[in-house]
Amino acid sequence: MKPLSITWKDGSLSILDQTLLPGSVVERQLDTVESVWDAIKTLKVRGAPAIGVCAAYGVVVGVHRRNPRSTQDVVQAVHDSADYLATSRPTAVNLFWALDRMRRVAHEANGASASDLIAALEAEAVTIHEEDRALCMAIGRHGSSLIGEGCGVLTHCNAGALATAEHGTALSIMYAAQAEGRRFRVYADETRPLLQGARLTAWELTQAGIDTTLICDNMAAQVMREGKIDLVVVGADRIAANGDTANKIGTYGVALLAKAHGIPFYVAAPYSTFDLSLATGEQIPIEERDSSEITHPFGAIVAPAEVKVYNPAFDVTPAALIHGFITEAGIVHPPFSAVSTTSGE
Ligand code: MRU
C-alpha cells in the first residue's frame, strides 16, 4: 500500500506531513483555509498534482468555515478562498488548474441552493482527487516498458505517491514495471536543499521494495559515467506549449548530464501539468524560497546567516533535452496543442 498524501473523509481534510518524513509519519487535519495555505507554502503537502488536489479541498474547507447562508455567499467564499490559495506557491500549474475548476462550479451555480452548491463543490474536489489517481495509474501503464529488466533509472526530487493523489508520475512507471515482474535499480538524487529525494523518494521506494540507491546531487555525472544509468525520468510542475518543463531545481543539470552521456531523459506528467497558455518555459514563474533553507537546513547552521543567498526552487529544462513526455494518453512530443485545458493563474 503506497502512502496517501491527502485524505478526505466525512467532510474533513487531512494530509501526511511531508516535512517530518521519514523520521515521523504524522497526519495533520486542515480545517481552515489558512492551514491549507500554510501546508502548501511550507511543503507539508507538495508535488504539483498533490498541491492541486489539496487546494481544491481547501476551497471546500474555506466555504464551510464561512458558514454561508445564501448561494451568493458561497460563490463569494469560493472566490475569496481560491484567490488566497493561489498566492501560496507560483510554479506548479496544477494549483491554478484545480482552483479554476472549483471557480467554474461556482460560476455554473445557476439557481442552485447554497447547500446544493456546497455539495457540488465537494463533489468536484473529490473528482479532481479521484481523477489524479487514475491519471497517475495510466502514466505508469504507458511508461513502464521504458524500464527493462536490469535497467538503472535515475530520478530527481519526489514525483511519487506522496506528490500526487496516489502512485505518482515518474515513480508510477517504476511501480508498474515492478508489478510487471521486472527487477531494476533506482538511483535517487538527494535533491538539495530540501532533500525530497532523500527523505521522500528513498523512503517511498524502499517501502515498496524497489532496489534504491541514494546519491548526492553532485554524484549524478560520475554515476552516469560508470554506466549505471540507462534512463532518467522526472516529474514536472509546469510544461509550456513548446515542451520546456519546470521541475525541481537541479532537473536541468540532470538533463544536460543525461544528454552528455547519451541517456534518454523523460518527463512524466498528467494533462493538469501542461500550461498551453505559455508558449515557452521563459514565461513560467519560478518560485524563490527563503534563504534559511540553504543557510540553516533542518535547523543546522551550515552557512553564515548574513551571506547572500539565491534560492530558486525550480528550473526549466529546454524541450530539446527531453526525449518524450509520459502522459495518461501515452508518450507525446511537443509542440502541444490539445493535451491540456489549463488557463494558468
Ligand atoms: O517543491 P516541491 O517538492 O513541491 O517540488 C516538487 C517537484 O518538483 C516534483 O518533481 C513535481 O512537482 C512533480 S510531482 C509528480
Residues whose N, C-alpha, C, O or C-beta is under 5 A from the ligand:
A	BS01	MRU	R46 G47 A48 H156 C157 N158 A159 G160 A163 T169 Q196 G235 A236 D237 N247 K248
